[in-house]
């Protein structure tokens, strides 16, 4: 299960109502990034409720907007997860949706009616796949189980005993289990032991520090190159340093030839430096810190996906808020992609910045979320919807004088760019 919802940012998306969007990562038991739940949050629900209460199932209007503006074109061989209610299931949205490309999570079921069961049976025959959102026993959902492939269980506040009971109820029926809101390594370990198949949450972004840990040779080589670029070293010195690391040079050329970075064929490092310049090289190197970090294995891929999304969204926000200032946008990209390096390397951010020289405003943003760039970084983190960040997000876009639609369009462009990058390095 995976989603890669991207849009052509040149399109003007006309929405029936304002809403926020979050693309939330899902990993399998091997820590591969296998899915993103696409969630929608409305301004009015945020004002009326608190915490995650603003989360709502995707309406027909929202699903239609997503589909018409490019989902089918960009997800390729991946599959997406959408959160829907019985009203949407009973509607006509399935007339145009591709059955093999989406998994629908059924939520907000207040009564299991014969009409709902008949509709699910019909959609199953057409090839559509469903998962059930466990509702803590509020309504008996057992009649829905024959029509779903899996069950989503919110682990928030649940003990290991409670989770074990739920696993015992669903797993023997052949249902795949998705643990939702797994935000600590301890929660992941518990859910892993209990046999959950998938894990939604941001546990992989929580740094795990170990005393005496040092960077491996490959990240050190990349950081050394970044330091050369920052110090304005000659192109020849930079090129020689890259040539001294054959693996790094090959990976950089491979990355340089992905659609995310260039529409031109790049055949040599010298050509890359001449055609694209140092700013682009700096971006390659920053991405390579995630893509070439062998010590982390599969866990680096969800970090790469999230870091490149942050970097691109920071850059686009900077361009939107201060148009024409290329340096401002470049700084935004750097901050966004560096913001997860403590999680990637298991080192405090202060120690990482000792090896990659940065200006004070970059350090302020990365270390303390302070200054204008710190404000942008907080906004980008709020859009990921870790937990109870809805009111903060609403206030942040107001402070920056952004509209809902401004943020939505920039998110979509950032998703598209990040997907190109991750495909290029997988």
N, C-alpha and C positions, 0 to 999 in steps of 0.2 A: 504494500500500500504506500503510495507516495503522491504528493501533489506538487506541481510547479506552476502556479497560476501567474501568468505574465500577460502584459498588455502592451500594445504599441502606445507610447506616451504621446504620440501625435494626435491620437483620438481624443475627442471631447466626450467625456462620459457624463450623460445626463441621468441623474438618479432621482427616483421618486421621493426619496427622503434622505436626510443626512444620516450617515452612520460611520462608525469606525470599523477598521478591519484588523484582524490579527492572524498571522500565519504561524501556527504553533508546531514545533518539531515533534516527531515520533520516531523512536529508535526500536530496533529489534533486540533480541537477546545477545547478539554479537556486537551491539553498539553501532550498527550501521544506521545511517539516517534513511528511513524507509517511508516516511510519511510526513505530511503537514496537515493538521486540521485547519480548515479555513473558517474563522469565526467572525461574527458581525456583532457590533455593539452600537446601540442607538443613544443619541444625546439625551432624549427624554427619559429613557430608562435609567441612565446614570444619575440624572438629577433626582429621580423618584426613589431610587434604591441606593444600596451601598455595596462595597466589595465587588464580587463578580456578578451581581444581580443584573447588570446591564447586558450580559451575554444573552443573545437571542437566537432562535433557529433562523436559518436562511429562508426568507420568503421567496415566493415565485418571482417577484420583481428583482430581487437581488441576484438570484440564480440566473435569471434571464440576462441581466446586465453583464454578469461574469462570463456567461457563455458567449454572448454576442460580441464581446470585446476581446476575444482571443484565447479563452481557456483551451478550446479544442485544438487550436493551432500550436500551442506552446507546450502542452504537457507531454507530448510525444508518447513514449511507452510507459509513462508513469500513471498512477491512479491517485485521485484526490478523495478527501473525506469532507463531507458537508454535514452539518448539524441541522436536522429538519424536524418538523412537528407533523402530527396527523393531518392537519389542514393542507400542508404542502403535498403530502403523500397522496391525498385524495384529489389533488388538482391535476392540471394538464402539463406540468413542467416536464414530465417524463416523455412527452411526445417528441422532444428535440434533443434530450440529453443522451450521450453515448453510454450504453449500459455497462460496457467493460472499463470505463474510465473513472468511475466514481463509486465510492462507498457512502451510503447515507446512514448517518447515526440518528436513530429515532429517539426523540426526547419529548417532554411535556405531554405524555400520554395520561389523560385523566380518566379514560374509560376504554377498554378493549372491546370494540363493537364488531358485530359480524361484517359490517361494510368495510372496516379497516382490514380485517383478516382476509376478506375476499380480494381487496385491492392489493395487498402484499403478495398474495398467491399469484395474481395476474402479473405483477411486476417481476416476481421471481421467474415466471415462465418466459418473460421477455429478456431475462439475463441480468436484471438489476440485483445489486448486492446491498444488504443492510446489516447494521450492527445496532445493538440495543444499549441505551444509556440506563444503567441501573439507577433506580429511584429510591433506594433504601427501604423498599417495601411499602411505599406510599400507596401504590396500586399494584394489584396482582398482574404481572406481565407474562406469566408462564405461557399463555396461549400464543404469544408472539414468538417464542423461542424457535419453533420449527421454520420460521421465515427469515431468521437472521444467522449470519456467519460468526458473529462475535459479540462481546459485551464490553462496554466501557465502564470502568469503576473508578470513581473519585476516591483517592486514598487519603484525602485530607481528614485528619482527626481520627482515623480508623486504626485500631490496634492490629497487631499481627494476627491475633486470634480472630478478629472480625474479618480481616481480609482472607484468612484461610477458610473461613466458613463460606464466603462468597465464591472463592475458587472451587470449593467442593460442590457448590450448587450448580456451577456452570461448566466447568472443565469436563466432567464425565459425559456431558451431552455433546462433546466435540466442539464447543464454542471457544474461539480464540479470545484471549483476555487482554484488554488494553488498560493499563494502570494510568490514570489521569492525575496530573498535578504532582508528579514525582519531582520534587524540587531539592532534595538532598541526596547525598550518596548513600546515607543510611536507609532512606526510603527505597532507593533502587535495589539495594542488597536484599531487603526484606521481600520485595515483590519478585525479585529474581529467584530467590529460594522457593517461593510459593508457586513458581511456574508460570507467571505472567508471560505472555508472548510479546507484547509491545509496551512501550513506556513513553508517555507524553509528559514533558516537563523540562525544567531547565537545570536539572541536577548536574549535567555535564559542563555547565558554565561556572560551577562553584570551584574555586581554586583549592587544590590539595597540596599544601606546602610540606616539604620534607627537609629536615635539617641537613645541610651539606650538599643539597642537590645543585648540580651545575648543568649548564647547557651542553647538549651534544655537539659534536664537531660541525654538523651541517647547519644548525641554527646559528652557531657562532660565526661561520663563514658568511652567512647572509647578513647578520648584524654588522660584521666588519665592512661589507659592501655598502650597507646603508650609511654607516658612519663616513665612508669615503664620499658618498654623494652629498651628504649634509655639509661636509667640509669643503665642497667644491673642488675636488680632485680632478686631475686631467682625465679625459676620456680614455686615453691610452692606459693609464694606471688602472682604471676601473675594468677595462677590457682584459688586461693581463690578469687581474685578480680573479675574474670569472673563468678565464681559460685554465687557471690553475686548479679548478674544481670541475672536472668533466661532467659529473652527474648534475651539478647545479646548472651548468651551461646548457645542457640538453633539456633540462626541465624548463628553464627560462624560455628557450626557443619554442618549446611545445606550447607553453602558456601564451607566448607572444602571438602565436598563430591561431588563437581561439577568437571567435567573433566578438567576445567581450572586450578584447584589447585592440584588435586591428582588423581592417578589411584588406590589408595588403599582405602579400606573402613575404615573410621575414626569413631569410636564409642564413644570416650570420649575425653574431653579436654586434659587430661593427655597424652593419646595416641597421640593426635595431636602434642603436644609439643615435645614428644619424637621422633616421626617419622619424622616430617617435620621441626621442629626447629623454632627459633624465627623469622628468616627472613620471613618465610611463614606466621607465625601468624601476623607479622606486616603488611603484605600485606592484609590479611583478614580484619584486623581492618581498614586499609585505605579504602578498598572497602566498608566496612560496614558503614563508615561515609556517603556515598552516598545512600547505599541501605536501611539504617535504619533511615533515616532522615524524620520522619513522618510529620514534619511541612511543608515540601516542596511538598508533594503529588506527582502527576505524573511528575512534572517538574524535579524531581530528577533522573528519568530514562534516559532522554537524557544527563543529566550531567554525570551520571554513565557511559553511553556508551562512551562519549567523553573522560572522565577522564581515564578510563581503557585502551582505545586505546592509549592515550598519554603516560600513564605509561609503557605499554608494548613496544611501539615503542621507547621510550627513553631507555628502558632496552636493546632492540635489537640493537639499534645504538651503545650503549656503548660497548656491546659485540663485535660488528663488528669492532669498531675503536680501542678498547683495549682488544683484546682477552685474556682470562685467568684471567682477573681481576674481580672476582665475586663481590667484594665490590663496584667497580665502577659501575657495572651494577645495583646492588641493589639501589644505590644512584640515578641513572637515573630513575628507576621505581618510587621511592618515590617522586622525583621532579615532574614527569609527572602527577601523580595522585593527588598530592597536589595543582597543579597549578590552579585548578578550585574551591578550597574550599572557596574563597572569594565570588564567585557566589553562591555556595551552601548555605552558612550561612548568606549572607548579612552582612559580617563583613570585615573590612580591613585586608589584609594579615598580616600586622604587628601585629594586635591584635591576630590573629590565631597563629602566631609563638610564641607569649608569652606563649601559653598553650601547644604547642608541641615543645620542645627544638630541635633545628637543628644546625648543624655545619655551619660555616660562608659561605662555598661554596654553600650550599643548600639555605641559606637565600639570597645570592647574586643572585642566579638564579631566585628564586621566586619573590623577591621584585623588582629587576632591570634588569633581563635577562642578567646578567653579568657573566663573567668567562666562562670556558669551558662548564659547564652544562647549563649556560644561552644560549650559542651558540646552543647547542643541542635542548633546549626548543624552541628557535625561529624557528629552522628548522621544528620541529614538528608542531608548530602553522601555519607555512607557508603551510604545506601540507593540512591543512584544507580548504585553499582557502577562507578565510573570504572575502577579497576584495583587489584587486590590490596588491597581494603578489607574483605574478608570477616571476618578475625579482629578488626579494629577495630570493625566493626559489632556483632559478637557481644559484645565487651567493653563497648561503649557502652550496649547495651540492658540489660546486667547492672548496670552502674553506676547507671543511672536506674531500675532495678527495674521494667522493662517486660517483658511476656511477648511471645513471638513473635506471638501472635494480637492483642495490643494494637496492636503496630506495624503489622501487616497491615491491620487494620480502619481505622486512621488513614490509612494510605497510600491505601486505596481511596476514602475520603471526600475526600482531597486531590486525587486524580486527577479525581474527578467534578466538584469545584468548578472546578478549573483548566480542564477541558474546556468547561464552561459559559462561562467567561470568554473563552477563545480563540475559541470559535464566535461569541461576541457581537461580537468586534472584527475578525474576518476579513473 
